[in-house]
């Protein structure tokens, strides 16, 4: 077996505990749909789906059809939601793999109805409603007649209806406005006998910051992977993912020598460099260059020079005991190794850091000691 180079470690026990904390918070009567799209936010879709379902989640959700088909092929038997709108040409696959479809317009709904009427098999579907995200769905007020028409169509299992909050993590007023609009629609549908049994709106932030929005189901995503929204500290959520690499080369550079592409870093003293096999080819962005430290043998060591496609350089001059094969922790516990600090480097969010970690990085499913 080859020696490890760089890899992602996923603590499935921590993942299970996070699901348990969310289940405990919302109680037994609210369904929990965990998002495992984008390869489980970089953690591995099949492995995360398996563990969250074992740990008390009721369903899983993906963005795209092929993600749902992949989960079915790998033995996931629970309800799987595809959250992007379907194409009518794909309905046979939704039917074959028992995937829950998302409906965003009347014409698509009619094709779903025709499929059910002609085959005698009703595909489960949830109607997506726009209350302010302005991305997908029928507008809750301007297109209400269309929503009525959709939910009146035969041949479909109209199981659910949902909306998505645009600012649940940073604007409670905007969130309340969105939810009030959604509640008004639900009341209207109830009066008409058209309300699907499952309504849902709460994403990770809303689960912790807006409990009045839980309804019949919640949709945690990033929270399951250990990252609570701002303002929801003390949740007990644990980061699930670690990033590791081993020292593959050690060398001395003299004062005045420039290192890596562009010569953006020059040694001010005789410097010992360690090379880690981790770079932007692994989804570890070049823009992190010179903006982070990693932990080797319990000590923080700065990254220097431009990060390359396959390697990055670490200044280990003050760590004379470092050896080839030593493990460097790049993402781990504490503020010095958090995924958030990498997001801050790039002015982005932790979602991007996790999702961009490439499949060239082996995934190891372990119980981590943080």
C-alpha positions, 0 to 999 in steps of 0.5 A: 500500500502506498504511503499517504500524501494528502487526504481528507479525514471525515469523522463519521461519529461527529457527523452522527452526533451533529445529526443527533443534536439537530434531531434533539432540537427539532423534536421527533415530530419534525422530519429532518432532510439532510443535504448531501449534495456536491458530494456531501459538501466535499465529505463523500455523498454515499458515506455521509448519506449512510451515516446521517440516515443511521443517526436519525435523519429521515431523508437526504437531498441532492441538487441534481438527478445524477447525484440521486441516481448515484446514491440509489446505485450505492444502496441508499434506500431512503427518500431522496429529494432532487432539489433542482427542477427536473427536465421532462426527458428525465421523468423515466429516471425519477420513476425508476429510482423513486426520486422526489422531484422539484416543480417550479413551473406549470408546464413542467408540472403538466409533463409530470401529470401526463407521465403519471396518468399514462403510466399509472405510477405517480412520482412524488413531487414538491412545489418550489415557491419563491418568497424572496430568494428570487432564484427558483420557484413560483412567486408566492403572490404573483403566481398564486393561480399557477400554484393552484393549477399545479396542485390541482393536477392529477397523476402526481403525488403532491407530497410537499411544498417549500421555500428557501430563505435568502438571509436566515443567517443575518437578517431576521426581519427579511426572514420573517417577511419571507415566512409570513408570505409562505404562511399566507400561501399555506393558509390559502392552500389549506382553505382550498384543500390543496395544501400538501402534507409536508411544508418546509422552509428552514435551512441550517440557519433557520433551524437554530435562529428561527424555530417558528419556521420549522413546519413539518420538515427542516433541511440542514446542510452546513450545520450537519458538517459542523458549522453553525450560523453566526449567532448560534454559537454553543450548539455543540456542533463539531467540524467533521472534516480534517485535511492532512498532508505529509512532508515529502521533501526538505531542503535549505534555502539561503538568504536572498533566494526566492521561492516558487512561481513569480518569486513572491517570497524571498528568504530573509535568513537561511531557511528550511522548507518542507514541501507538502503534496497539496495544491490547487489541483486538489482544490486548495486555492492558490489564493491562500498563498502566504496567508496561512499556517499549518500544524506539524508536530504540534507547532504552527508553521507558515506557508510561503511562496505561491501555492502550486498545482501539486505542492506548497512550501512550509517554513520549518526553520524553527522546527528542527525535528521535522522529518520526511513523512511527518503529518501536517494538519491543514484543517482541524480543530481550533481557530488556527486550523479552522476551515473558516480561516481559509474562507476568510483568506478568500473573502468567501464562505466555508461551503466553498472551502469544503466543496472545492476539496477535490476527489484527488484527495483520498477520503478516509472515514475515521473517528477523529480525536480533535 
